[in-house]
């Protein structure tokens, strides 16, 4: 098969494939907010954790993307239960989105380490199973657009303001050892 044939096949596949845009707030360092993409991470640190993030892209430009996030989570060791709360605010141009999600995880000890000098066996590998649920409040203020452009589309009404409440839930797994970890998740199972 020649190169032009492969190119045209790829172009055709891209043209008939449904595309969608990012719906979640964007972070530059996901390592500081793992509960945003895996609810099973909740409580995996073994201590209570509070994280506050602020990201402002293209500072000084009107309508530039800005994201703020507050995450709190911790483990109740006696019950092997992790509880968490994830609040975030995302602003891009005329769009605003506020997210509030609660997360729950259950910790299962899988493997134990036996120390010759100690009589107790301490688990060294855990499997966390997590669920999350919450709501997003999305709004757009179309009146802030510039309608003086010659490319103005009359489909936009200058008085239109849109507000939507979008419920969602997610699930995930997180396998953690002292020297490695691996996870699998789907943080948003409902497509809006």
N, C-alpha and C positions, 0 to 999 in steps of 0.2 A: 504494500500500500504506500503510495507516495505521500509526501508531506502535505500538499494542498488538500488531498482527500481527508486526511486526519483532521486538518484545521477546520474544514467545512462540517465534518461530523461533530466536532466539539462545539462549534458555533451553533449548530442546530440544536444540540442537547442543552446548551445554555439558554437558548431562546424559548424552548418549551418547558423548561424547569421552573417551578414556582420559587420565587425568591422572597425572603422576608428580612426585615431589619432587626437590629438589636433592640430589645425591649428592657433590658436590665441596666441599672446604673453601671458606669464604667469606672474601674479602679486601675491604677497603674501598678500597684503592688498587691496582688491577690493573696500573697502569703500572710498579710496582716489581717485578712478578713476571710478565713476559710469557710466560716458558716454561711457566707453569701452564696456559695455554690455547693455545699454539702452539709445538710442538717445533722448528719451522723457525727460530725466533728464536735458537736455540742458536748461539753464536759470532758473531752479527751485529754485536756491538760491536767486534770486531777485537782485543779484549784479554781477559784472564781476569777474571771477575767473580764475586764472592761476595756473596750477599744473605741477610740474616737478618731475618725478620719475626715479630712477635708481635702478636696482636690478641685482646683480652679485652673482650667486649661485656658490658654491664650488670654492671660490677665490684661485687662484694659479694653478688650473688644466687647462691644455691646452684644448680648445674647450668647456669649461664650459658654461652653459647658461647665457646669459646677455641680459637684456631688459632695454630700455630707452623709456620714454614717455613724451610728452609735450601736455597738454590739455588746451585749452582756450575756455571759453563759458560765455555767459552773456544774460541778458534779456533786451529787449527794452520795458519798461513798457507801454508806450503810445500806442503801437501796439500789446501788448501781444505776442510778438514773441521772441523766444530764438534762438541765433545763436552760433555755436561752431566749433572748429577745433581740431582734434585729430591726432597727429603725433606720430608714434612709430617705434622703431627699435628693432629687435629681432635677436639674433645670438645664434645658437646652433651647435657646431662642424663645419661642412662644409656648413651648411645652413644659409642664411641671408634673412631677410624679413623686408622691409620698408613699412609701412602703412600710407596712408594719407586719412583721411575721414572728410568730412564736415557734420555738423548736423544742423537740423532745428526743432524747436518745436513751437507749438501753445498752449497758455495757455487759458483755459476756466474756469471762476469762476463758482462754483457750489452752494455753500452755503454761506450765509451771516450771520454775527453777528450783532445784533442790540444792541447798548449801549443806555441805558436810558438817560444818560447825554449828548450824542452826537446825532446829527440829521442825521449823515451819516451812511450808512451801509457798513462795510468793509468786503470783501469776506474772509472767513476763510478756505475754501476748494477749491482746484484747480485741474483740470484734464489737464495734459500735453499730447499732441499727438505729437510724434516725428518721423522724418524720417532722414536717413543718407545715404550717398553715397560716394564712393571713390574707390581707387585702392590700391592693394598690389603689390609690386615688390619683387618677390621671386627669389633667386638664390642659386645654389649649385655648389661648385667647387670640382669635383670628383678627381682632381689631388692631393688633400691634403690627400687622403686615403693611408694607408700603403698596397702596393701591394706585399710586400715580404712575406706575410703570406702564409703558405701552404693551407689555406682555400680560396685563391684568386679565385674570380669568373671572368672568362674571358669576361663576359657580360659587365663589366665596362671597358670603354675605358679610358686610362690614360690621354688623352687630352680633355676629355669631360667636358664642363662647360655649365650649364643650366641656362637660365634666362627666367622668365615668368612675364607678367603683368596680374594680376587677378582682374578684376572689381567686385565690390560687393555693395550691399545696404542692409538696415535693417529698421525696424520699431519698435515702442514701445508705451506703455501707462504708465503714471506715475500719480497716484492719491495722492495728498499731502494735509495734514491738519496740524494744529499747533502741534498736539501730536502724529500723526501716518502717515505712508505712505505705499503704496503698488504699485508694478509695474509689468508689463508683457512686454517682448520684445523678438525679434529675431534679433540680431545684424548682422548676416550673412545669408542672404536668398539664396545666390547662393553657391552651393557646388562645390568646385574645387578638 
